[in-house]
Amino acid sequence: AQKITQTQPGMFVQEKEAVTLDCTYDTSDPSYGLFWYKQPSSGEMIFLIYQGSYDQQNATEGRYSLNFQKARKSANLVISASQLGDSAMYFCAMREGHTGGFKTIFGAGTRLFVKA
Amino acid sequence: DGGITQSPKYLFRKEGQNVTLSCEQNLNHDAMYWYRQDPGQGLRLIYYSQIVNDFQKGDIAEGYSVSREKKESFPLTVTSAQKNPTAFYLCASSASDRARANYGYTFGSGTRLTVV
């Protein structure tokens, strides 16, 4: 069965420094997609970045990059040059390519605190 | 601007009462989803729909019902059979073709339901 694990309930980072949020996953489907979402205190989920299981390059979107290590089944999010506005919950998520349509499962999340 | 509108933002339910949460999108997305989020936890899938007049149960469908009579609308009813409905409910949508689905979900701003 597919599963997403985020082992860091909370993380602190100094403003302007980089931070890595961990995510491991488990699936038997060779085709899958990995996502990261940000949830500010307002509650709305914001899509950040996507990595496909067949993508050769690690995904990047502005200050966000995804460190994809397929053999280890990990998909860590790296945020460079942290800003105070990055303080939020971050969720790793996975969608299997051939089962369940496009339904996505989510990890338990990591709360990031950016210190001034 | 295109997006997803959830209403109401806050909802109070008495014991034994059915309540309906509204979700409307104008993104022309085929697929729509309902997730439940409990404090400090990730999102759990309640129901999802890939096309009009069709929907599937997610991981925690008991005590909930949905309909998909229009592409734009996917209301969720929390029935009296749901014993612990107090939670934050998020509606999402996505394109159904695989290429665009890789952009992730678009979420509404959520409905916070409380049993009184």
Chai-1 contact restraints between the chains, C-beta under 6 A:
chainA,res_idxA,chainB,res_idxB,connection_type,confidence,min_distance_angstrom,max_distance_angstrom,comment,restraint_id
A,G33,B,N102,contact,1.0,0.0,6.0,A-B,restraint_1
A,F35,B,G104,contact,1.0,0.0,6.0,A-B,restraint_2
A,G43,B,G110,contact,1.0,0.0,6.0,A-B,restraint_3
A,E44,B,F107,contact,1.0,0.0,6.0,A-B,restraint_4
A,E44,B,S109,contact,1.0,0.0,6.0,A-B,restraint_5
A,M45,B,F107,contact,1.0,0.0,6.0,A-B,restraint_6
A,F47,B,G104,contact,1.0,0.0,6.0,A-B,restraint_7
A,Y50,B,N102,contact,1.0,0.0,6.0,A-B,restraint_8
A,Y50,B,G104,contact,1.0,0.0,6.0,A-B,restraint_9
A,G101,B,Q50,contact,1.0,0.0,6.0,A-B,restraint_10
A,F102,B,A31,contact,1.0,0.0,6.0,A-B,restraint_11
A,F102,B,S94,contact,1.0,0.0,6.0,A-B,restraint_12
A,F102,B,A101,contact,1.0,0.0,6.0,A-B,restraint_13
A,K103,B,L45,contact,1.0,0.0,6.0,A-B,restraint_14
A,K103,B,Y48,contact,1.0,0.0,6.0,A-B,restraint_15
A,F106,B,G42,contact,1.0,0.0,6.0,A-B,restraint_16
A,F106,B,L43,contact,1.0,0.0,6.0,A-B,restraint_17
A,G107,B,G42,contact,1.0,0.0,6.0,A-B,restraint_18
A,A108,B,Q41,contact,1.0,0.0,6.0,A-B,restraint_19
A,A108,B,G42,contact,1.0,0.0,6.0,A-B,restraint_20
A,G109,B,G42,contact,1.0,0.0,6.0,A-B,restraint_21
